[in-house]
Amino acid sequence: MKITAGELRKIIREVLEETKYDPIDLDDLHLDEDELDEYGRPTDSVDEEHTPKYDDHPALKGKQKTKLPDALQKGIISKAKK
């Protein structure tokens, strides 16, 4: 089953809604300038868990198996089951 760009955007919105990320106050992070991009955003991802838990699921294709965080992989898998 192929997932369209619109469906992927919907999955991402659902995952973000489920996780309820709080805004990050950059002053609390105490980051050095080399840890920020040109717009002042942290360059490292925050609170994204990458485990092999879903990596072998047949609903995931290509780099989705290793490059996406678990929460997004779970969203793709649940969408593919519907």
QUINORRA-V613222 format. One record per residue. N is the residue number from 0. SS is DSSP state (h for helix, s for strand, l for the rest). PHI is phi as a letter, one per 40 degrees, with the letter a starting at -180 (none if undefined). D_CENTER is the distance of its C-alpha to the mean C-alpha in Angstrom with 2 decimals. Layout:
# QUINORRA-V613222
n/ss/phi/d_center
N/SS/PHI/D_CENTER
N/SS/PHI/D_CENTER
This chain:
# QUINORRA-V613222
n/ss/phi/d_center
0/l/none/20.64
1/l/c/18.95
2/l/b/16.23
3/l/c/17.07
4/h/c/15.07
5/h/c/16.02
6/h/c/14.91
7/h/c/11.39
8/h/c/11.39
9/h/c/12.85
10/h/c/10.33
11/h/c/7.51
12/h/c/10.35
13/h/c/11.28
14/h/c/8.20
15/h/c/8.39
16/h/c/12.08
17/h/c/12.07
18/h/c/10.46
19/l/f/12.74
20/l/c/11.50
21/l/c/14.79
22/l/d/15.59
23/l/c/16.11
24/l/c/19.73
25/h/c/19.97
26/h/c/23.52
27/h/c/22.45
28/h/c/20.29
29/l/f/23.41
30/l/c/21.78
31/l/c/24.15
32/h/c/24.29
33/h/c/23.10
34/h/c/19.74
35/s/b/19.19
36/l/c/18.73
37/l/c/21.55
38/l/b/20.41
39/l/g/20.25
40/l/c/16.49
41/s/c/15.29
42/l/c/14.41
43/l/c/12.55
44/l/c/9.02
45/l/b/9.71
46/l/f/9.20
47/l/b/6.36
48/l/c/8.53
49/l/b/9.22
50/l/b/12.36
51/l/c/14.45
52/l/d/14.59
53/l/b/13.36
54/l/d/13.88
55/l/c/17.33
56/l/c/16.80
57/l/c/18.71
58/l/c/16.44
59/l/c/13.93
60/l/b/15.41
61/l/f/15.70
62/l/c/12.89
63/h/d/10.41
64/h/c/12.22
65/h/b/11.54
66/h/c/8.93
67/l/c/5.70
68/l/c/4.70
69/h/d/7.37
70/h/c/6.48
71/h/c/5.15
72/h/c/8.10
73/h/c/10.22
74/h/c/9.95
75/h/c/11.06
76/h/c/13.68
77/h/c/15.03
78/h/c/15.39
79/h/c/17.22
80/h/c/19.54
81/l/c/20.79
